[in-house]
Amino acid sequence: MKKYKSRCEATGKYKYGKKGALYKIIEAQHELIKGVGTKKKPVRSYYCHHCKMYHLTSQPQFNVYTGKIGK
């Protein structure tokens, strides 16, 4: 993973490759188990059509068919 963090020009959010986003989520989950870091942790990534990279979010996925958060 890159040492510097670049941001999406359209959204201003940090950009990650597919593997980088996955590693960041795993790292955050380990911190959550250890009780370190912030309370707000990323739980999933999503593809950005503006920068063609991935962003992280702490929001669970919203199901548009059921109107509920989760599957």
Disulfide bonds with the S-S distance in Angstrom:
none
